Amino acid sequence: MIHEFGHFLVARLCGVGVERFSIGFGPVLLRWRGKETEYCLSAVPMGGYVKMLGEESPLEGSDGAAAFDPQKSFAFKPLWARFLIVFAGPGMNFVLAAIIFTIALATLGRPVWPPLIGRVAEDGPAAAAGLQTADMVVSVDGGKVAYWEDLEQAIAESRGRTLALTVRRDGVERPLSVTPRRTVVRDPIFREAREAWEIGASAQLTPQIGSVTPGAPAEKAGLRVGDLVRAVAGQPVYSPDEMMQTIQRRAHQTFDMTVERDGRPLAIAVTAAGVRERGPSGQEMEIGRIGVGIVTKVVRYETYTPLAAVWYGIVKTWDMTALTAKGLWKIVSRQIDSSNIGGPIQIAAEAGRQAKEGVASLALFTAIISVNLALLNLLPVPMLDGGHLFFFVIEAIMGRPLSLRKREAAQQFGFVLLMLLMVYALYNDLVRIDAFKIFR
């Protein structure tokens, strides 16, 4: 609806008459008439539409030529006005995302973690320098370190230069020197390799049980949402990743999980189920699963002033836009499997999961979906806003619009393309929930 409101608002500002503003598609359930616009609530609650006066020029065969008002006609507005009206839909999606991010940063803040050392690799620079688990990094090269990300930034910017650290251990501050080493890491989303610098130490992040699958080994063993996981099979775990990897290596094994519940330590015996999955190289392997969702316990949130929140809300929207655009390009160029394309079932399922996490998680998910919708609508495909904008670019270059016949042919092609994409996305959704098992 926010998308269509963008079209509606800018159309009115540009003096274009809006005949109908509908929430939803299909048969009209409710309608009321304003000064010159009919407002409708329609039966299919998926999106909506705005019908503007003169979206097709009456000189090209519109049925309503007799009642046509050139002063309020979309078709007779200058090119820049038509461009703004069409762009306003996706533009409003971007604005919504920025507003959500801004409100979240100003009220909830963002999660931050202390510069507390967790796992120390035996063969890494941190171990060679004498860093130990539970050391608190106080400063780097004389500069205060407030959060773990401050330490990460200092390591990244060093590019191998020796860093002077001050750490607090058992209440006593002591100086250490560490020389970061070059390494290659993979992007967690797109799996792209890139150069990075590390010291061979990770942050101490406490894994927390975020959800428990009914009937799964975790529920049978007595694990509960909110439990803090301290150790698995006698091994301390300092992050959700460590916890998952430790469990995955123990398919069909029974082991103790040490958790903290209501401030008290508990040892709970769990037997992991075995699940067959494909590994990174494509080979099939069996891994252990206990049926829990794992989150990182947030120690504190850093909030922003209203002005800073607005700025970082815009930055966050830009970052999300760039990430989504990169993902779309990788799907189009077949660098990412097209089975990752999801439809309404996947969106609804994910929205439900986020709602269980709380209002904040659901709001941030809405912002991400809003950015996705904006970019999808800007694709240069006829039937989408991006297709109309592409026609306007051609009009600006040629000095005249494409003929109605060519635009109609392009619209028909775009309609078929979008229908095929929607069917494919729905097919992927059904495969994910194993809906075709009834035919096996």
MOMO-V31892 format. One record per residue. D_CENTER is the distance of its C-alpha to the mean C-alpha in whole Angstrom. Layout:
D_CENTER  D_CENTER
This chain:
20  19  19  22  23  22  25  27  27  28  30  32  32  34  36  35  36  34  35  33  29  28  25  25  27  30  33  34  34  35  36  37  38  38  40  39  36  36  33  32  30  29  29  26  23  21  20  23  26  28  31  33  37  38  34  37  40  43  45  43  44  42  44  44  46  49  47  44  44  43  43  39  39  35  37  39  37  37  34  32  32  31  28  27  27  25  22  22  20  17  18  18  14  14  16  14  11  13  16  13  12  16  17  15  16  19  20  18  17  15  16  19  21  25  26  28  28  28  28  31  31  35  35  33  34  33  36  38  38  39  35  35  32  32  33  32  31  33  33  33  35  36  33  32  29  27  24  23  21  24  25  23  23  27  27  25  27  30  30  33  35  36  35  37  35  36  35  37  38  40  40  42  40  41  40  39  38  35  35  31  31  29  27  25  21  19  15  13  11  13  16  18  21  22  24  24  26  27  29  29  28  24  23  25  22  23  21  21  22  19  20  23  23  27  30  28  30  28  29  33  33  32  29  27  24  24  26  26  26  29  30  30  34  35  33  31  27  25  21  19  20  23  24  22  24  27  27  26  29  31  31  34  35  36  35  35  31  32  30  31  31  32  33  36  35  35  36  34  35  33  33  30  30  30  27  27  24  24  24  23  26  26  29  29  29  29  27  27  25  26  23  21  18  18  16  17  20  19  23  22  20  21  21  21  24  23  24  22  19  19  19  16  14  15  14  11  10  12  10  7  10  11  9  8  12  13  11  13  16  16  16  19  21  20  19  16  18  18  17  14  14  13  15  16  17  14  12  14  15  11  12  15  14  12  15  17  15  16  16  14  11  11  11  8  7  9  8  5  7  10  9  9  12  13  13  14  17  18  19  23  23  26  25  22  22  22  25  27  26  27  30  31  31  33  35  35  36  39  40  40  38  37  40  39  40  37  34  35  35  32  30  32  30  27  27  28  25  23  25  25  21  20  23  21  18  20  22  19  18  22  22  19  21  24  26  28  30  33  34  35
